[in-house]
């Protein structure tokens, strides 16, 4: 561990010196220029349109259409199994997961040779249901909930909130499917280490169906994009927003200051991620509930302090979802796309990333963790994103800024340009004294928790491609920490464009796996529900 930490520190030190030397020529501009061709290429490839005027990207049609299909096929699991999911997290059904030798679901021959009768699956795994949920939630509940919501409202107006909520509710079903498969097809090493996620259920599941070559190709493509997503949305975008609020709080304006903050963040993240999933889970199970509760309390304080405006805020959200008035949105489809895109970025349902964390859970029923996972989009999008949106909308009832802004997510407030977390910070400052300190802490905690969770996602994909040796492990972690610094020193536009492209790219190979394997999920859900019923009787 000491060697790994020293390696990370040794690599980050020259970056700090470079930042100080290049301050006069604009470090953020240099990084933007380097990233621009990359982000433009992937954006053009990933967000190709199936309809023009308004532009409708195929990836959003695939994402939302699939979520709707899974919701209907599984009989609205986001509603029907909601309380079951909560009870699983609470530990009410832990005894169902105890070691009991049973015939496989659907196996009419007692003592059959299926995997359920050969070994005790409840011994597999490294973390509890709650720890897996906390790790995955920390990967989704991040600055997408603070900066992403502000970006959605700045671009699409209040109506974007309505479509974010719809996307979140539908995404619960997709998350259930992919996380059930994550546990079902995971690998368990001789030392008990779990390796799981879309790259495993795509390759192993499609091999079962007779499509081995397609499965291998799709799994490799997913792993590649997941690594990119871990460097982008799960890393650089997070450190970028954390740096913005820290610089604003401290009154720092130099670009070199961003790199300095990035180095500090990288060292903190490096210390945590060297310990692996157990260290990550032990941190996230403490940090995530704390930061989420504190942030929700602050939002509720502002919302109920303006109790008379709540119905007006809800009314304008619904009205402008179908009658958008934000500059540049143009139509209902335009505001819908803004809402769906930001919700998908925030909760990542359909991207498959969360199934990597859920794969490490201790359980012998894969559907149990799938049910736990459906809570993520609800917590992330339906609860936290909506609260952030209400705070910003209430703040702007006096016409503080113009919806639509400059068309890139930036708005003018008191003659100064704000974007992302900066908009949310101004809204909080209007109602809570010293809220800039609180929100800075919240943003940093959100950012760090997201980065450490995504480091695990990216590392699992890296190992899938390059092997499970210590050298491959360290190489990934060093590169990951470098991207923390890059994100902190760059501007928001280039980083978020690259982040969107990488995370949405994961959807294509992941959906191949989901569409081939969703009948397996149906079988496992029935198996788990029967186990619960048998335990009750």
C-alpha positions in Angstrom: 0.0 0.0 0.0 2.9 2.4 0.8 4.5 1.7 -2.6 1.2 2.4 -4.3 0.7 5.7 -2.5 4.2 6.8 -3.2 3.8 6.0 -6.9 0.7 8.1 -7.0 2.3 11.0 -5.1 5.4 10.9 -7.3 3.3 11.2 -10.4 1.1 14.0 -9.1 4.0 16.2 -7.9 5.2 17.1 -11.5 1.6 17.9 -12.4 1.5 20.4 -9.6 4.8 22.0 -10.8 3.5 22.1 -14.4 0.3 23.8 -13.3 2.2 26.6 -11.5 4.6 27.1 -14.5 1.7 27.3 -17.0 -0.6 29.5 -15.0 0.0 32.6 -17.2 -1.0 30.8 -20.5 -4.2 29.3 -19.1 -4.0 25.7 -18.0 -7.7 25.2 -18.4 -7.5 26.4 -22.0 -4.7 24.0 -22.7 -6.6 21.0 -21.3 -9.8 22.1 -23.2 -7.9 22.3 -26.4 -6.5 18.8 -25.8 -9.9 17.4 -24.8 -12.0 19.1 -27.5 -11.2 16.8 -30.4 -11.8 13.7 -28.2 -15.1 14.9 -26.8 -16.3 16.1 -30.2 -15.5 12.7 -31.8 -17.3 10.6 -29.1 -20.2 13.0 -29.0 -20.8 12.8 -32.7 -20.6 9.0 -32.6 -22.6 8.4 -29.4 -25.3 11.0 -29.8 -26.2 10.4 -33.5 -29.8 11.5 -34.2 -32.7 9.4 -35.4 -34.7 12.5 -35.9 -33.9 16.1 -36.7 -35.7 19.4 -35.7 -35.7 18.7 -32.9 -32.6 16.5 -32.7 -33.5 13.2 -31.0 -30.4 11.0 -30.2 -30.9 7.3 -30.7 -29.2 6.5 -27.4 -32.0 8.3 -25.4 -34.7 6.5 -27.4 -33.0 3.2 -26.6 -32.6 4.2 -22.9 -36.1 5.4 -22.3 -37.8 2.8 -24.5 -36.0 0.0 -22.8 -36.8 1.3 -19.3 -40.5 1.4 -20.4 -40.4 -2.1 -21.7 -38.8 -3.6 -18.6 -41.3 -1.7 -16.4 -44.2 -3.3 -18.2 -42.7 -6.7 -18.7 -41.9 -7.1 -15.0 -45.2 -5.8 -13.9 -44.1 -2.4 -12.6 -41.4 -3.6 -10.2 -40.6 0.0 -9.3 -44.0 0.2 -7.6 -44.9 -3.4 -6.8 -41.6 -4.4 -5.1 -40.7 -1.1 -3.6 -41.4 -2.0 0.0 -39.8 -5.5 -0.5 -36.6 -3.7 -1.6 -36.6 -1.5 1.6 -37.1 -4.6 3.7 -34.2 -6.4 2.0 -31.9 -3.4 2.9 -33.2 -3.4 6.4 -32.2 -7.0 6.8 -35.7 -8.4 7.2 -35.0 -11.3 4.8 -31.4 -12.0 5.8 -32.4 -15.4 7.1 -33.6 -16.3 3.6 -30.0 -15.9 2.5 -28.7 -18.4 5.1 -27.0 -21.5 3.9 -29.7 -24.0 2.9 -29.2 -26.6 0.3 -32.1 -26.5 -2.1 -32.9 -27.7 -5.6 -32.5 -25.1 -8.3 -35.6 -23.1 -9.2 -37.5 -25.0 -11.8 -35.4 -28.2 -11.3 -37.8 -31.1 -10.9 -35.1 -33.5 -9.8 -34.1 -33.2 -6.1 -30.3 -33.2 -5.8 -29.9 -32.0 -9.4 -26.5 -30.8 -10.6 -27.3 -27.1 -10.9 -25.1 -24.5 -9.2 -27.6 -23.9 -6.4 -27.3 -27.5 -5.1 -23.5 -27.7 -5.5 -22.4 -24.8 -3.3 -23.6 -22.3 -0.8 -23.9 -19.1 -2.8 -24.6 -17.0 0.4 -20.9 -17.4 1.2 -19.9 -15.6 -2.0 -19.5 -11.8 -1.9 -17.7 -9.2 0.1 -20.2 -6.7 1.3 -23.7 -6.5 2.8 -26.9 -5.4 1.0 -26.7 -2.0 2.7 -23.0 -1.6 1.9 -23.5 -2.5 -1.8 -26.4 0.0 -2.0 -24.3 2.7 -0.3 -21.4 2.1 -2.6 -23.7 2.2 -5.7 -25.7 5.2 -4.5 -22.4 7.1 -3.8 -21.6 6.4 -7.4 -24.9 7.9 -8.6 -25.6 10.5 -5.9 -23.0 13.0 -6.8 -22.6 16.3 -8.4 -25.1 15.3 -11.0 -27.7 16.0 -8.2 -26.3 19.5 -7.6 -24.5 20.6 -10.7 -26.4 18.4 -13.2 -29.9 19.6 -12.0 -28.8 23.2 -12.2 -27.5 22.5 -15.7 -30.8 20.9 -16.7 -32.9 23.9 -15.3 -30.5 26.5 -16.8 -30.8 24.9 -20.2 -34.4 23.6 -20.2 -36.2 25.5 -17.5 -38.4 24.1 -14.7 -40.1 21.6 -17.1 -36.9 19.6 -17.3 -37.5 18.5 -13.7 -40.7 16.7 -14.6 -38.9 14.6 -17.3 -36.1 13.9 -14.9 -38.6 12.4 -12.4 -40.2 10.3 -15.2 -36.9 9.1 -16.3 -35.9 8.2 -12.7 -39.1 6.2 -12.1 -38.6 4.2 -15.3 -34.9 3.8 -14.6 -35.8 1.9 -11.4 -36.8 -1.1 -13.6 -33.7 -1.0 -15.7 -31.5 -0.9 -12.6 -33.3 -3.9 -11.2 -32.6 -6.0 -14.4 -29.0 -5.1 -14.7 -28.1 -5.5 -11.1 -29.8 -8.9 -10.8 -27.7 -10.1 -13.8 -24.6 -8.6 -12.2 -24.9 -11.0 -9.2 -26.2 -13.9 -11.3 -23.1 -14.0 -13.6 -20.4 -12.8 -11.3 -17.0 -14.5 -11.0 -15.6 -15.3 -7.5 -11.8 -15.7 -7.2 -10.1 -18.3 -5.1 -9.4 -15.6 -2.4 -13.1 -14.7 -2.3 -12.7 -11.5 -4.4 -15.8 -10.8 -6.5 -15.6 -9.7 -10.2 -18.9 -8.7 -11.7 -20.8 -6.3 -13.9 -22.0 -6.1 -17.5 -18.7 -7.3 -19.0 -19.3 -10.6 -17.2 -23.1 -11.1 -17.7 -22.7 -10.0 -21.4 -19.9 -12.5 -22.1 -21.1 -15.4 -20.0 -24.8 -14.9 -20.6 -24.5 -14.6 -24.4 -22.3 -17.6 -24.4 -25.1 -19.6 -22.8 -27.4 -18.4 -25.5 -25.0 -19.5 -28.3 -23.7 -16.0 -29.1 -20.2 -16.3 -27.7 -18.4 -14.1 -30.2 -21.0 -11.3 -29.9 -20.8 -11.6 -26.1 -17.0 -11.2 -26.1 -17.0 -8.2 -28.4 -19.8 -6.4 -26.5 -18.2 -7.1 -23.2 -14.8 -5.6 -24.3 -16.6 -2.6 -25.8 -18.5 -2.1 -22.5 -15.3 -2.4 -20.4 -13.5 0.2 -22.7 -16.3 2.7 -22.3 -16.7 2.0 -18.6 -13.0 2.9 -18.1 -13.6 6.1 -20.0 -16.7 6.8 -17.9 -14.7 6.3 -14.7 -12.2 8.9 -15.9 -14.9 11.3 -17.1 -18.3 11.4 -15.3 -17.1 9.4 -12.4 -14.0 11.4 -11.9 -13.0 14.5 -13.8 -16.6 15.9 -13.8 -16.7 15.4 -10.0 -13.4 17.0 -9.2 -14.3 19.8 -11.6 -17.4 20.8 -9.7 -15.7 20.3 -6.3 -12.9 22.7 -7.4 -15.4 25.3 -8.6 -17.1 25.6 -5.2 -13.8 25.4 -3.3 -12.3 28.2 -5.4 -15.5 30.3 -5.0 -15.5 29.8 -1.2 -11.8 30.7 -0.9 -11.9 33.5 -3.5 -9.2 31.9 -5.6 -9.2 32.7 -9.3 -6.0 31.4 -10.8 -6.1 28.3 -12.9 -3.1 26.8 -11.0 -5.3 26.9 -7.9 -7.5 24.3 -9.6 -4.6 22.0 -10.2 -3.5 22.4 -6.5 -7.0 21.4 -5.3 -7.0 18.5 -7.8 -3.7 17.2 -6.3 -5.1 17.3 -2.8 -8.3 15.5 -3.9 -6.3 13.0 -5.9 -4.2 12.1 -2.8 -7.4 11.7 -0.6 -9.0 9.5 -3.3 -5.8 7.5 -3.8 -5.5 6.6 -0.1 -9.1 5.3 -0.1 -9.1 3.3 -3.4 -5.9 1.5 -2.7 -7.8 -0.5 -0.1 -10.3 -2.1 -2.6 -14.0 -2.6 -2.4 -14.1 -3.4 1.3 -12.3 -0.1 2.1 -14.6 1.7 -0.3 -17.7 0.2 1.1 -16.7 1.0 4.7 -16.2 4.6 3.7 -19.3 5.0 1.6 -21.7 3.3 4.1 -20.7 6.1 6.5 -20.3 9.1 4.2 -23.3 8.6 1.8 -26.1 8.4 4.4 -24.6 11.4 6.3 -24.1 13.7 3.3 -27.5 12.7 1.7 -29.4 13.4 5.0 -27.7 16.7 5.6 -28.3 17.8 2.0 -31.9 16.8 2.1 -32.4 18.6 5.4 -30.9 21.8 3.9 -33.2 21.5 0.9 -36.3 20.9 3.0 -35.4 23.9 5.2 -35.4 26.2 2.1 -38.5 24.6 0.6 -40.6 24.8 3.7 -39.3 28.3 4.5 -41.0 29.2 1.3 -44.1 27.0 1.9 -46.4 29.3 0.0 -44.3 28.9 -3.2 -44.2 25.1 -3.2 -47.5 24.6 -5.2 -46.4 27.4 -7.5 -43.1 25.6 -8.1 -44.8 22.3 -8.8 -47.3 24.0 -11.1 -44.5 25.7 -13.2 -42.7 22.4 -13.4 -45.7 20.6 -14.8 -46.8 23.5 -17.0 -43.3 24.1 -18.6 -42.8 20.4 -19.1 -45.5 20.7 -21.9 -45.2 24.4 -22.6 -41.5 25.2 -22.3 -40.5 28.8 -22.2 -36.7 28.5 -21.8 -34.7 30.3 -24.5 -33.4 27.8 -27.0 -35.4 24.8 -25.9 -37.9 25.2 -28.7 -40.4 22.4 -28.0 -41.7 19.8 -25.6 -39.2 17.3 -27.1 -36.4 19.7 -26.4 -37.1 20.1 -22.7 -37.8 16.4 -22.5 -34.4 15.5 -23.9 -32.7 17.9 -21.5 -34.5 16.3 -18.5 -33.9 12.7 -19.7 -30.2 13.3 -20.5 -29.4 14.8 -17.1 -31.4 12.2 -15.2 -29.7 9.4 -17.1 -26.3 10.9 -16.4 -27.2 11.3 -12.7 -28.7 7.8 -11.9 -26.9 5.9 -14.7 -29.8 3.4 -15.0 -29.1 1.5 -18.3 -25.4 2.2 -18.2 -24.8 -0.9 -16.1 -22.2 0.7 -13.9 -24.0 0.1 -10.6 -24.2 -3.6 -11.2 -20.4 -3.8 -10.7 -20.8 -2.7 -7.1 -23.9 -4.8 -6.5 -22.1 -7.9 -7.8 -20.0 -7.9 -4.6 -23.0 -8.5 -2.3 -23.2 -11.5 0.0 -26.3 -13.3 -1.2 -27.4 -16.5 -3.0 -30.4 -14.9 -4.6 -29.4 -12.6 -7.4 -32.9 -11.0 -7.5 -32.6 -9.8 -3.9 -29.9 -7.4 -4.9 -31.7 -6.4 -8.1 -34.6 -5.3 -5.8 -32.2 -3.3 -3.6 -30.8 -1.6 -6.7 -34.1 -0.3 -7.9 -34.0 2.1 -4.9 -31.1 4.0 -6.4 -32.9 6.0 -9.1 -35.6 6.8 -6.6 -33.2 8.1 -4.1 -31.0 9.8 -6.6 -33.5 11.3 -9.1 -37.0 11.3 -7.6 -35.9 12.5 -4.2 -32.6 14.4 -4.3 -32.7 15.8 -7.8 -36.3 17.0 -7.3 -35.4 18.8 -4.1 -32.4 20.6 -5.7 -34.7 21.6 -8.6 -37.4 23.0 -6.2 -34.7 25.1 -4.4 -33.4 26.6 -7.7 -36.9 27.2 -9.1 -38.1 28.9 -5.8 -34.9 31.0 -5.8 -35.6 32.1 -9.4 -39.3 33.2 -8.9 -38.1 36.8 -8.8 -36.4 36.5 -12.2 -32.9 36.3 -10.8 -31.6 34.6 -14.1 -33.1 33.8 -17.4 -33.9 30.1 -18.2 -32.0 29.0 -21.2 -29.1 31.3 -20.3 -26.2 31.3 -22.8 -27.2 27.9 -24.2 -24.2 26.1 -22.7 -25.5 25.8 -19.1 -24.3 29.2 -17.9 -26.5 32.0 -16.6 -26.0 35.6 -15.5 -26.7 36.4 -11.9 -26.0 40.0 -10.7 -23.9 40.4 -13.8 -21.7 37.4 -13.2 -21.8 34.1 -15.0 -22.6 31.0 -13.0 -22.9 27.4 -14.1 -23.5 24.0 -12.5 -22.9 23.9 -8.8 -22.4 27.7 -8.8 -26.1 28.2 -9.6 -27.1 25.9 -6.7 -24.7 27.7 -4.4 -26.3 31.0 -5.1 -29.7 29.6 -4.4 -28.6 28.2 -1.1 -26.9 31.4 -0.1 -30.2 33.3 -0.5 -31.8 31.4 2.3 -29.1 29.9 4.6 -26.4 31.9 6.3 -22.9 30.5 5.5 -24.5 28.0 3.2 -21.5 28.4 0.9 -19.5 26.6 3.5 -22.1 23.8 3.8 -22.6 23.4 0.1 -18.9 23.3 -0.5 -18.6 20.5 2.0 -21.6 18.7 0.4 -20.2 19.0 -3.1 -16.7 17.8 -2.0 -18.2 14.8 -0.2 -20.5 14.0 -3.1 -17.5 14.3 -5.4 -15.1 12.1 -3.4 -17.7 9.4 -2.7 -18.6 9.3 -6.5 -14.9 9.1 -7.5 -14.1 6.3 -5.1 -17.1 4.3 -6.3 -16.3 4.9 -9.9 -12.7 3.9 -9.4 -14.0 0.5 -8.4 -16.2 0.3 -11.6 -13.3 1.3 -13.8 -10.8 -1.0 -12.1 -13.1 -4.0 -12.6 -13.3 -3.2 -16.3 -9.6 -2.6 -16.4 -9.0 -6.0 -14.9 -11.4 -7.6 -17.3 -9.3 -6.3 -20.2 -5.8 -6.4 -18.8 -5.8 -9.1 -16.1 -6.0 -9.2 -12.4 -2.4 -8.7 -11.5 -1.1 -6.0 -9.0 0.7 -4.1 -11.8 -2.5 -3.7 -13.8 -4.3 -2.7 -10.6 -1.7 0.0 -9.7 -1.5 1.3 -13.3 -5.3 2.0 -13.4 -5.3 3.7 -10.0 -2.4 6.0 -10.9 -4.1 7.1 -14.2 -7.4 7.6 -12.3 -5.7 10.0 -9.8 -4.2 11.9 -12.7 -7.7 12.5 -14.1 -8.7 13.9 -10.8 -6.2 16.7 -11.4 -7.1 17.1 -15.0 -10.8 17.6 -14.1 -10.0 20.1 -11.4 -7.9 22.2 -13.8 -10.2 22.1 -16.9 -13.3 24.0 -17.7 -16.8 22.6 -17.2 -17.8 22.4 -20.9 -15.1 20.0 -22.2 -15.2 17.8 -19.2 -19.0 17.3 -19.1 -19.1 16.7 -22.9 -16.6 14.0 -22.6 -18.3 12.6 -19.5 -21.7 12.4 -21.1 -20.3 10.7 -24.2 -18.5 8.0 -22.1 -21.4 7.1 -19.8 -24.0 7.1 -22.6 -21.7 4.9 -24.7 -21.9 2.2 -22.0 -25.6 1.9 -22.7 -25.2 0.3 -26.2 -23.3 -2.9 -25.2 -25.1 -3.1 -21.9 -28.5 -3.2 -23.6 -27.4 -6.1 -25.7 -26.9 -8.1 -22.5 -30.2 -7.0 -21.0 -32.3 -7.9 -24.0 -30.7 -11.3 -24.3 -31.0 -12.1 -20.6 -34.1 -10.5 -19.2 -35.9 -13.9 -19.1 -33.2 -15.0 -16.6 -34.1 -12.1 -14.4 -37.8 -13.2 -14.4 -36.8 -16.7 -13.3 -34.6 -15.4 -10.5 -37.2 -12.9 -9.3 -39.8 -15.7 -9.1 -37.3 -17.9 -7.2 -36.6 -15.2 -4.7 -40.2 -14.3 -4.1 -41.0 -18.0 -3.5 -38.2 -18.2 -1.0 -39.6 -15.2 0.9 -43.1 -16.8 0.9 -41.7 -20.1 2.1 -39.8 -18.4 4.9 -43.0 -16.6 6.1 -45.1 -19.7 6.2 
